[in-house]
């Protein structure tokens, strides 16, 4: 019986190690995709280059992804999920519109500045046609708490009756500009800068009374 249990235990360890190795390979491919797309762009990032950076054979990629488009689409969805999980971690729907927006905005700012590689990748995906429409729509779903907050704000007369795209353009997109400026060394953002940026964002979408 002891030998049988030992064999089962060893077998489970081998399976777990193989599973972890598989997860590590997939994560390495995701990380390589983000870095290469950020540095070289979508079209200048062949699968062979991604495989080389991830330290796997080119054939290994196709165990996890159908093609480069599938790889980039799934990378986008995973990064978007990570981004929004962070953004909404301390928000709850019982907050006032202004309080909720401030919480979400400042969490988004923290993410973009701390996870600049992820944020740069998302900015490229959102501003170029490299992501297919189905994946783009899936990414938007992850923003639902913010969209719901804006809908409630418009209903209560707190948020301007603009489309979600316009609200995002005025209130959230400027953060990408600031992140890029900091990455280039043009500015070193501090708490005062971020507070000023938040106030400008809120002012741009709130109803003036």
N, C-alpha and C positions, 0 to 999 in steps of 0.2 A: 504493500500500500504506500509506504514511504517513497519508494522508487517511482511509483506511478504519479504521486503528487509532485515529486521533484521534477519529473519530466514535463508535467503540465505547467508548472511554474516557469521552467526554462523556456518552454514553447511560447508561453504568454510574453515573456521578456523579449524573445526574438521578434514576435509579432509587433510588440510595442515599439521596439527599436527601429524596425522596418517602417512602421507608420510615421514615427518621428522623423526619420530620414526623408521620407516622401514629403512631409510637411515642410521640412527645412529646404528642400529643393524647390518646392513651389514658391515659398517665401523669397528665396534667393532670386528667382525669376521675376517676381513682382518688384523687388527692390532694384534689380538691374534695369528693368523697364522704366521705372520712375527716373532713375539717374540718367539713363541714356536719352530718353525723350526730353528731359529738362535741358540737357547739355547740347544735344544734336538735333532735336526735333523728331517728329514722328516718321517722316519719310527717309531720314538719314539714319534710321535705327533698324537694321536688318536683324532677322532672327538669329543669325550666326553670331552677331555681336552681343546680343542679349545672352545667348548660351555661354559664350566665352566669359563674360563678366560674372555670370552666375556659377561658373565652374561646372557646367554640365554639358553633355553632348547635345548638339542641335536636335537630334531625334527625341531626346528626353522632353523637350518642350511640348511635343505633340501627345505626350501622355496626360498632360494637364489642360492644354488649350488646343482648339481646332486650328488656329492660324494666328497671325499677328494681330488682326483686328479683334479676334476673340480675346487674346491676351490683354490688349490695351483696354477693351471694354470692361473686362472683369477687374482689371487693376483699378480702373476709374470707379467702379461700383464699390470696391472694398475701401478705397481711400475716402470716398464720399461718406461711406458708413462710419468710418473712423472719425472723420471731421464732424459729422452731425451728432454722433454719440457724445463727443466732447462738448460741442456747442450747447446741447440741451441737458447736460448732466445735472445742473443745479436749477433748472427752470421747472416751474409747475404751472399748470393752466389756471390756477386760482389767483395768480399774481395780476396786478393791474397792468394795463397795456404798457405804460411807460416803464414800470419796474421790470416787466417781463422782457421788453425789448432791450433794456439796458443790460440785463443779465446775459441774454443771448448774444448781443453785439460784442460785449467785452470778452466773452468766452471765444467767440469767433476770432477776435483780434489776437487773443493769447495763442490760439491754435496756429494762426497764420504766421505769427512771429517765432513761435517755438518749433513748429514743424514746417519750416519753410520749403523743404523738398516736396512734401505732400501738397502744400498750398500752391506751390509753383506748378506742379503737375495738374492740379485741378483747374487752375487759371488757364493753362494751355488747352485743356479739354473743353472748358466752357467757352473759349474764345476762338476755337478753330473747329473745322468739320471732321476732326479725327475720331470722334465718338459717334456711333450710329444712333439713330433717333430712339430706338427702344431703350438703349442704355442711358441716354440722356433723360428720358422720362422716368426711368427707374431711379436715377440720381435725384430728380426733383422730389420724388416721394419721401426721400430721407429728410427733406426740408419741411415736411408737413407741419410740425409744431409752430414754426415761424409763420408759415402761410396761414395757419388757423388763427394765430395771434393777430396778424394783419387783418384778416377777415372780421374778427371780433372788433378790432379797433375801428375799422371802417363803419361797421354797424353802429357802434357807439358814438361815432362822430369824432373820434380822436385821431384817426389816421386818414390822410387824404385819400379820396376815392380814385386812386390810380391802380393800374394793373400791377400784379405781383412782379412782373419784369421791370417795370419802372421803379417800383419801391426798392427792389434789389439793386438796380443800377445806381440809385441815389444813395442808398444807405449802407450797402455791403461792398459793392465793387471797389469803392475808393480804398478799402483796406488792402486790396491786391496791389494797387499803385504804391501805397506806402511801404508794403513789404518789399516790392521790387526795388524801390528807392533805397531802402535800408540795406538790402543785399548788395547793391552797387556801391555802397559807402557814401551815398549822397546825403543821408541823414541818419542820425542815431536816435531812434524813437525812445522817449521816456514817458513816464506816467502823465506828465502834463500834456504832451503831444497827443496821447491816446484819449485823454479826457476831452481835449479840444475837438478831436476827431469824432468822438462819440456825440458831443453836443451838436456838432455840425450835421451829423447823420440824423439825429433825432429831429432837429429843426427842419430838415429837408422833407420829412414825411409826416410830421404832425400837423394837425389843423390849427391854424393860428386863430385865437379868439380875442 
